[in-house]
Amino acid sequence: MSDQFTVTAELPCVQGHFPDSPIVPGAYLLSLVHQAFERRYPSGGMPQFSKVKFLGAVTPGDTVSIQWEDARWPKGKVQLQVAGECRLSANFTATSADSES
């Protein structure tokens, strides 16, 4: 299962980050991953992310796909992809194993 979102240039976090060559801040991307985790795993508790790697920029107008690998629940991996290219990868651990994938 994947989630998708498109970042608009009008978002306050994108304004001035960086002028003439805007990119979406990594902290904002991680907050979207956290929100998607809560929707996907409503009983999963607070996720702990580790080994977060930013592999490329996300720019306004990009459609981002969140790919989840959770076969080893409560541990798993998440990737943000733009046009099939990985822009962020991270491991996660759910704090509660009550949730099912």
N, C-alpha and C positions, 0 to 999 in steps of 0.2 A: 504494500500500500504506500502511496506517496501523497504528499500534500504539495500544493503549489501556491505561489504568491508572486505578484509583480510589484516592484518597488517604483514609486513615482518620484519625480524630481521635486515635487512640492512638499515632501516630508521635511519637517524641521531638522531632523538629524542629517539630512543630505545637504541642506543649504550651507554653503561655504566649506564643504568637506569634499573636495577641494575646488576652489574657483577654476573655471575653464576646463576642468577634468574631474567631474564629480564621481565619487565612489561611495558605496554604502558602508557605513562604519561596521566593523566586526562585532562590536557590542550589540548593535541593533539586530544584526543577523542572528546572534546567539539568543537574543530575547525572543525572536520569532521561532527558533528551534524549540525553545523552552515552552512557548505557548502551544506549538504543534504537539509536543510530547504530552502535555496535559490533556489535549483533546483526544489524542490517540489512546492514551493509557490513563483514563480518569481515576483509577485506583492505584496508579503507579507511584504515588508519593512524589517527593522532590527528587528530580534527576541530578546526578552528579556527573559532570562532563569532564573527561580527561583526554590527554593527547590531542587537543584541539589544534588543527593545522589549517591555516589559511593558504590556499594553493593558487588563488587568483582573485581578481577583483570582481565584485558585483556592482554594476552600474545602473543608474536609473533607467527604467524601461525593460530591464532583464526580467524574464520569467524564470523563477527559481523553483526547482523541484526538490522536495525533501524526501530522500530515500532512507528507509529504515531497514536494518538487519537485526532481527530480534529472536532468532532461533535459539539463542542461549540465554533467554530471559532469566533473571533480571538484568543481565548484561547485554549490551548490543553495540551497534555502530550506527552512525547517522552521517549522511553526506548531503551537502547542498550542491546541486548541479544546475548549470546553465547550458542549454543546448547539448546535453549529454556529457559536458565537461565538468569534472569535480572542482568546486571552488572552495569548499570547506569540508573537512572530515573530522570526526570526533568519536571517541568511545563514550558510552554512557552506562551508568549503573542506576537502576531504580532503587529507591530506598524501601519500597514495599513490594514484596513478591505476590501480593494478593491479586494483582491485575493479570489478565490473560491477553495475549496478543491476538 
